[in-house]
Amino acid sequence: MASRSTVPADAPIGDHIRRLRTERGMTQEALAEAASVSTDLIKKLEQGKRTSARLATLMQIADAFDVSIAEMTGKKPRLDSIGDRLVLGLRDAMLDPGYLPGIDVADDDGAPTPLADLEHTLSRAWSDYWSGQFEELARMMPHLLAEARVTARGRPVETAGVLAQAHQLAACLLVHLGRDDLATIGAERAIAAAQNGNDELQAATLMGTYSWTLLHQGRPAEAARLAGDQAERVEPRMSRATPQQITVWGGLAITAMAAAAAAGDGGTVSELASLAASGAARIGADRRDYEVAFGPAQLAVQTTHARTVLGQPERALEAAAKVDPRFLRPVEHGRHLIDVAGAHAASIRGRDRAVMTLQRARDAGGAVWLRHQGPARAIISDLAEKQARMSPALRELVQTLDGR
């Protein structure tokens, strides 16, 4: 019998499911019934014949166990041999005692970084994030957080924006590294920092980041509600709204749409997509504010994602045809291509196209980035299971996920 102490964190997901199931005295059939999935899926996961499943399915299984997805999957960063050290460094920076009231910032040499220099460094860090350079970003984030905190000391209003964005970036990175609880702490710290300023739009954007961390914790209904409430709170009158206001509002609307899709709420997805379309049409072309993108291409990307999650591949591919990749950064484009691959993989005739699309996703975001993408792992696992003999292209993708 497996136990919590004998299952390594990076063991296959089936080992974790078996451990949780046996700890609770559940049969495979009982788990399948509680999670509303097939017994065959549970068996294949535990036997290692499948190494992952769709996000919605994993959420159902985790809910049946009453645990987070991170615990059930043994989610662990995959940044090659130095990954653990880097992630631990980021964890220590996020949980530094200096965040406690009355405690000095660690490593404070009394020389704050000029605000302009800090903003430049933060801009470079966001560039690393959007291009999938997670290893380099994980290496620099502890220093960036410490610098931002030292610079912000005694200047909370002036530095509110940059300090909030530093923590927002840490939260976004931690989601990709599988540290969802730490990511939520990062989002909370970002919101707290922004409250020292007077930028309502940035504060709303950070609520969107917090919603995204909730979604990755397997709490889609809460994520949809929070993002939807914030979108309603800042919804501008389109006839007099600035492009920046529309971007922030639209970003929240499509965040709520993604969460609603994960919750299986197709009606809300359609309602939000229709609502967001008016804003996308109003600004005409995609734009970015506060590291949030919104416009016709981004709406099409998120519609593709939502329809793929809802199991509507034809509607997903219809939306994907409207995406102009020129408006997407590498990681965004790669993540979109994973959704497109998922839609193609839903039909036997589309499997070869799914493999080619996943190769393009890997090329866009990078091999390290791809290894962090649960949906990509699920699709590749499905394709490998269904092919009696893997094609060279599919075998190469499997090797990429294994770090080879």
C-alpha positions as CSV (number, residue, x, y, z in Angstrom):
1,M,0.0,0.0,0.0
2,A,1.4,3.4,-1.0
3,S,1.5,6.2,1.6
4,R,2.3,9.9,1.7
5,S,5.8,9.2,2.8
6,T,6.6,6.6,0.1
7,V,5.4,8.5,-2.9
8,P,8.0,11.0,-4.2
9,A,6.6,14.4,-5.1
10,D,7.6,13.9,-8.8
11,A,6.1,10.4,-9.1
12,P,3.5,9.9,-11.8
13,I,0.1,11.2,-11.1
14,G,-1.3,7.7,-10.9
15,D,0.8,6.9,-7.9
16,H,-0.6,9.9,-6.1
17,I,-4.1,9.0,-7.0
18,R,-3.6,5.4,-5.8
19,R,-2.1,6.7,-2.5
20,L,-5.0,9.1,-1.9
21,R,-7.6,6.4,-2.8
22,T,-6.1,3.7,-0.6
23,E,-5.7,6.2,2.3
24,R,-9.5,6.8,2.1
25,G,-10.4,3.1,1.6
26,M,-12.0,3.8,-1.8
27,T,-12.2,1.3,-4.6
28,Q,-11.5,2.5,-8.2
29,E,-15.1,2.2,-8.9
30,A,-16.1,4.3,-5.9
31,L,-13.6,7.0,-6.9
32,A,-14.8,7.1,-10.4
33,E,-18.4,7.5,-9.3
34,A,-17.5,10.3,-6.8
35,A,-15.5,12.1,-9.5
36,S,-18.1,11.5,-12.3
37,V,-15.3,10.0,-14.5
38,S,-14.9,6.5,-16.0
39,T,-13.4,3.7,-14.0
40,D,-11.3,2.9,-17.0
41,L,-9.6,6.4,-16.7
42,I,-8.8,5.8,-13.1
43,K,-7.3,2.4,-13.9
44,K,-5.2,3.7,-16.7
45,L,-3.9,6.6,-14.6
46,E,-2.9,4.2,-11.7
47,Q,-1.4,1.7,-14.1
48,G,0.7,4.4,-15.8
49,K,-1.0,3.9,-19.1
50,R,-2.0,7.5,-19.0
51,T,0.2,10.1,-17.3
52,S,-2.3,13.0,-17.2
53,A,-5.9,14.1,-18.0
54,R,-7.8,17.2,-18.8
55,L,-7.8,20.0,-16.3
56,A,-11.5,19.7,-15.7
57,T,-11.2,16.0,-15.1
58,L,-8.3,16.5,-12.6
59,M,-10.4,19.0,-10.8
60,Q,-13.2,16.4,-10.4
61,I,-10.9,13.8,-9.1
62,A,-9.2,16.2,-6.7
63,D,-12.7,17.3,-5.5
64,A,-13.6,13.7,-4.8
65,F,-10.5,13.5,-2.6
66,D,-11.1,16.9,-1.1
67,V,-7.6,18.0,-1.9
68,S,-5.9,20.6,-4.2
69,I,-4.8,19.6,-7.6
70,A,-1.2,20.4,-6.6
71,E,-1.4,17.8,-3.8
72,M,-3.0,15.2,-6.0
73,T,-0.6,15.7,-8.9
74,G,2.5,16.0,-6.8
75,K,3.1,19.1,-8.8
76,K,6.8,19.9,-8.9
77,P,8.9,22.4,-10.8
78,R,10.7,21.0,-13.8
79,L,13.6,23.4,-14.3
80,D,16.2,20.7,-14.9
81,S,19.0,19.9,-12.3
82,I,19.1,23.4,-10.6
83,G,15.4,23.9,-10.5
84,D,14.8,22.9,-6.8
85,R,17.4,25.4,-5.6
86,L,16.0,28.2,-7.6
87,V,12.4,27.6,-6.5
88,L,13.4,27.3,-2.9
89,G,15.2,30.7,-3.3
90,L,12.0,32.2,-4.6
91,R,10.0,30.6,-1.8
92,D,12.3,32.0,0.8
93,A,12.1,35.5,-0.8
94,M,8.3,35.3,-0.7
95,L,8.2,34.1,2.9
96,D,10.9,36.4,4.2
97,P,10.3,37.5,7.9
98,G,10.9,41.0,6.7
99,Y,7.3,41.1,5.5
100,L,6.2,41.0,9.2
101,P,5.3,44.4,10.7
102,G,8.3,45.9,12.5
103,I,10.9,43.6,10.9
104,D,13.6,45.1,8.8
105,V,14.0,44.1,5.2
106,A,16.6,41.4,4.8
107,D,19.9,42.3,3.1
108,D,19.1,46.0,3.4
109,D,22.3,48.0,2.7
110,G,20.5,51.3,3.0
111,A,20.9,52.1,-0.7
112,P,17.5,52.0,-2.5
113,T,17.7,51.4,-6.2
114,P,16.6,54.5,-8.2
115,L,13.0,54.0,-9.2
116,A,13.7,54.3,-12.9
117,D,16.3,51.6,-12.7
118,L,13.9,49.3,-10.9
119,E,11.2,49.9,-13.5
120,H,13.7,49.0,-16.2
121,T,14.7,45.8,-14.4
122,L,11.1,44.9,-13.9
123,S,10.4,45.4,-17.6
124,R,13.2,43.0,-18.5
125,A,11.8,40.5,-16.0
126,W,8.4,40.6,-17.6
127,S,10.0,40.1,-21.0
128,D,11.7,36.9,-19.7
129,Y,8.3,35.8,-18.4
130,W,6.5,36.3,-21.7
131,S,9.2,34.6,-23.7
132,G,9.2,31.6,-21.4
133,Q,12.6,32.2,-19.8
134,F,11.5,30.7,-16.5
135,E,14.9,29.6,-15.3
136,E,16.5,33.0,-15.7
137,L,13.5,34.6,-14.2
138,A,13.4,32.3,-11.2
139,R,17.1,33.1,-10.7
140,M,16.6,36.9,-10.6
141,M,13.2,37.2,-8.8
142,P,14.4,37.0,-5.2
143,H,16.8,39.9,-5.9
144,L,14.1,41.9,-7.7
145,L,11.7,41.4,-4.8
146,A,14.3,42.4,-2.2
147,E,15.3,45.5,-4.3
148,A,11.6,46.5,-4.7
149,R,11.0,46.2,-1.0
150,V,14.0,48.3,-0.1
151,T,13.2,51.0,-2.6
152,A,9.6,51.1,-1.4
153,R,10.5,51.5,2.2
154,G,9.4,55.0,3.3
155,R,8.0,55.7,-0.2
156,P,4.8,53.5,-0.3
157,V,2.8,55.8,-2.6
158,E,5.4,56.6,-5.2
159,T,6.6,53.0,-5.4
160,A,3.2,51.2,-5.1
161,G,3.0,50.3,-8.8
162,V,6.4,48.8,-9.2
163,L,6.2,46.9,-5.9
164,A,2.8,45.6,-6.8
165,Q,4.0,44.4,-10.3
166,A,7.1,42.7,-8.8
167,H,4.8,40.6,-6.6
168,Q,2.4,40.1,-9.5
169,L,5.2,38.7,-11.6
170,A,6.3,36.4,-8.8
171,A,2.8,35.1,-8.5
172,C,2.5,34.5,-12.3
173,L,5.8,32.6,-12.3
174,L,5.0,30.5,-9.3
175,V,1.8,29.3,-11.0
176,H,3.9,27.9,-13.8
177,L,6.3,26.4,-11.3
178,G,3.5,24.5,-9.7
179,R,3.5,26.5,-6.4
180,D,-0.1,27.6,-6.5
181,D,-0.4,28.4,-2.8
182,L,2.7,30.6,-2.9
183,A,1.4,32.2,-6.1
184,T,-1.7,33.3,-4.2
185,I,0.4,34.8,-1.5
186,G,2.3,36.7,-4.2
187,A,-1.0,38.0,-5.6
188,E,-2.1,39.0,-2.1
189,R,1.1,41.0,-1.6
190,A,0.6,42.7,-4.9
191,I,-2.9,43.8,-4.0
192,A,-1.6,45.1,-0.6
193,A,1.1,47.1,-2.3
194,A,-1.3,48.6,-4.8
195,Q,-3.5,49.8,-2.0
196,N,-0.8,52.3,-1.1
197,G,-1.2,53.9,-4.4
198,N,-4.2,55.5,-6.1
199,D,-4.4,53.5,-9.4
200,E,-7.8,51.8,-9.4
201,L,-7.1,50.1,-12.7
202,Q,-4.0,48.4,-11.5
203,A,-5.8,47.3,-8.4
204,A,-8.5,45.7,-10.5
205,T,-5.9,44.0,-12.7
206,L,-4.3,42.4,-9.7
207,M,-7.7,41.0,-8.7
208,G,-7.6,39.3,-12.1
209,T,-4.2,37.8,-11.2
210,Y,-5.6,36.6,-7.8
211,S,-8.5,35.0,-9.7
212,W,-6.0,33.2,-12.0
213,T,-4.2,31.7,-8.9
214,L,-7.6,30.5,-7.6
215,L,-8.3,28.8,-10.9
216,H,-5.0,26.9,-10.7
217,Q,-5.8,25.8,-7.2
218,G,-8.9,24.1,-8.6
219,R,-11.4,26.7,-7.5
220,P,-12.9,27.8,-10.8
221,A,-16.3,28.9,-9.4
222,E,-14.6,31.3,-6.9
223,A,-12.2,32.5,-9.6
224,A,-15.1,33.2,-12.0
225,R,-17.1,35.1,-9.4
226,L,-14.2,37.3,-8.3
227,A,-13.1,38.2,-11.8
228,G,-16.7,38.7,-12.9
229,D,-17.4,41.0,-9.9
230,Q,-14.3,43.0,-10.6
231,A,-15.1,43.4,-14.3
232,E,-18.6,44.6,-13.3
233,R,-17.1,47.1,-10.8
234,V,-14.8,48.7,-13.4
235,E,-16.9,48.3,-16.5
236,P,-16.7,51.7,-18.3
237,R,-19.2,53.4,-20.5
238,M,-17.9,52.4,-23.9
239,S,-18.8,55.7,-25.6
240,R,-16.4,57.6,-23.3
241,A,-14.0,54.9,-22.1
242,T,-10.2,55.2,-22.6
243,P,-8.5,52.3,-24.3
244,Q,-6.7,51.5,-21.0
245,Q,-10.0,51.2,-19.1
246,I,-11.3,48.8,-21.8
247,T,-8.2,46.7,-21.6
248,V,-8.4,46.2,-17.9
249,W,-12.1,45.6,-17.9
250,G,-11.8,43.2,-20.9
251,G,-8.9,41.3,-19.3
252,L,-11.1,40.7,-16.2
253,A,-14.0,39.6,-18.4
254,I,-11.9,37.0,-20.3
255,T,-10.3,35.8,-17.0
256,A,-13.8,35.2,-15.7
257,M,-14.7,33.4,-19.0
258,A,-11.8,31.0,-18.6
259,A,-12.8,30.2,-15.0
260,A,-16.4,29.7,-16.0
261,A,-15.3,27.2,-18.7
262,A,-13.3,25.3,-16.1
263,A,-16.4,25.2,-13.9
264,G,-18.4,23.8,-16.9
265,D,-20.6,26.9,-17.1
266,G,-21.1,27.2,-20.9
267,G,-23.9,29.8,-20.5
268,T,-21.7,32.2,-18.6
269,V,-18.9,31.7,-21.2
270,S,-21.2,32.7,-24.0
271,E,-22.5,35.7,-22.1
272,L,-19.0,36.9,-21.2
273,A,-17.7,36.4,-24.7
274,S,-20.6,38.4,-26.2
275,L,-20.0,41.2,-23.6
276,A,-16.2,41.3,-24.2
277,A,-16.8,41.4,-28.0
278,S,-18.2,44.9,-27.6
279,G,-15.1,46.1,-25.9
280,A,-12.8,44.4,-28.4
281,A,-14.6,46.1,-31.2
282,R,-14.4,49.4,-29.5
283,I,-10.6,49.4,-29.2
284,G,-10.1,47.8,-32.6
285,A,-6.7,46.3,-32.1
286,D,-5.1,44.4,-29.3
287,R,-3.2,46.5,-26.7
288,R,-1.4,45.8,-23.3
289,D,-1.8,47.7,-20.1
290,Y,-0.4,46.5,-16.7
291,E,0.9,43.4,-18.5
292,V,-2.7,42.5,-19.4
293,A,-3.6,42.1,-23.1
294,F,-7.1,42.6,-24.6
295,G,-8.5,43.1,-28.0
296,P,-9.9,41.0,-30.9
297,A,-7.0,38.5,-31.0
298,Q,-6.9,38.0,-27.2
299,L,-10.7,37.5,-27.1
300,A,-10.4,34.9,-29.9
301,V,-7.6,33.2,-28.0
302,Q,-9.6,33.0,-24.8
303,T,-12.7,31.8,-26.7
304,T,-10.6,29.0,-28.2
305,H,-9.5,28.1,-24.7
306,A,-13.0,28.1,-23.2
307,R,-14.5,26.1,-26.0
308,T,-11.7,23.5,-25.8
309,V,-12.2,23.2,-22.1
310,L,-15.9,22.8,-22.6
311,G,-15.3,20.0,-25.1
312,Q,-16.5,21.9,-28.1
313,P,-13.6,21.4,-30.6
314,E,-15.4,22.7,-33.7
315,R,-16.3,26.0,-32.0
316,A,-12.8,26.2,-30.6
317,L,-11.3,25.9,-34.1
318,E,-13.7,28.5,-35.4
319,A,-12.5,30.9,-32.8
320,A,-8.8,30.0,-33.4
321,A,-9.2,31.0,-37.1
322,K,-9.7,34.6,-35.9
323,V,-6.5,34.7,-33.9
324,D,-3.8,37.0,-35.3
325,P,-0.5,35.6,-33.8
326,R,1.3,39.0,-34.4
327,F,-0.5,40.3,-31.3
328,L,0.6,37.4,-29.1
329,R,3.9,37.0,-27.1
330,P,5.7,33.7,-27.4
331,V,4.2,32.1,-24.2
332,E,0.7,33.3,-25.1
333,H,1.0,31.9,-28.6
334,G,2.4,28.6,-27.3
335,R,-0.5,28.3,-24.8
336,H,-3.0,29.1,-27.5
337,L,-1.5,26.4,-29.8
338,I,-1.9,23.8,-27.0
339,D,-5.6,24.6,-27.0
340,V,-5.7,24.3,-30.8
341,A,-3.9,21.0,-30.5
342,G,-6.5,19.8,-28.0
343,A,-9.3,20.7,-30.4
344,H,-7.6,18.8,-33.2
345,A,-6.9,15.8,-31.0
346,A,-10.6,15.4,-30.3
347,S,-11.0,13.6,-33.7
348,I,-9.1,10.7,-35.2
349,R,-8.4,12.6,-38.4
350,G,-6.9,15.5,-36.4
351,R,-4.3,13.6,-34.4
352,D,-1.4,14.3,-36.8
353,R,-2.4,17.9,-36.9
354,A,-2.5,18.0,-33.1
355,V,1.1,16.7,-33.0
356,M,2.3,19.3,-35.5
357,T,0.5,22.0,-33.5
358,L,2.2,20.9,-30.3
359,Q,5.6,21.1,-32.0
360,R,4.8,24.7,-32.9
361,A,3.7,25.3,-29.3
362,R,7.1,24.0,-28.1
363,D,8.9,26.2,-30.5
364,A,7.0,29.2,-29.4
365,G,7.4,28.8,-25.7
366,G,10.4,26.6,-25.4
367,A,11.0,23.1,-24.1
368,V,11.2,24.1,-20.4
369,W,8.0,26.0,-20.6
370,L,6.2,23.1,-22.4
371,R,7.1,20.7,-19.5
372,H,5.1,23.0,-17.2
373,Q,1.9,22.9,-19.2
374,G,-0.5,20.3,-17.8
375,P,-2.9,20.4,-20.8
376,A,0.0,19.7,-23.2
377,R,1.1,16.7,-21.1
378,A,-2.5,15.4,-21.1
379,I,-2.8,15.7,-24.9
380,I,0.5,14.1,-25.5
381,S,-0.3,11.3,-23.1
382,D,-3.7,10.7,-24.9
383,L,-2.0,10.7,-28.3
384,A,0.7,8.3,-27.2
385,E,-1.9,5.9,-25.8
386,K,-4.0,5.9,-28.9
387,Q,-1.1,5.2,-31.3
388,A,0.1,1.6,-31.6
389,R,3.4,2.9,-32.8
390,M,4.4,6.5,-32.0
391,S,5.5,8.7,-34.9
392,P,9.0,10.2,-34.6
393,A,7.4,13.6,-34.0
394,L,5.2,12.3,-31.2
395,R,8.1,10.4,-29.7
396,E,10.1,13.6,-29.7
397,L,7.4,15.4,-27.8
398,V,7.3,12.7,-25.2
399,Q,11.0,13.0,-24.8
400,T,10.7,16.8,-24.4
401,L,8.3,16.3,-21.5
402,D,10.7,13.9,-19.9
403,G,13.5,16.5,-20.1
404,R,15.4,14.7,-22.8
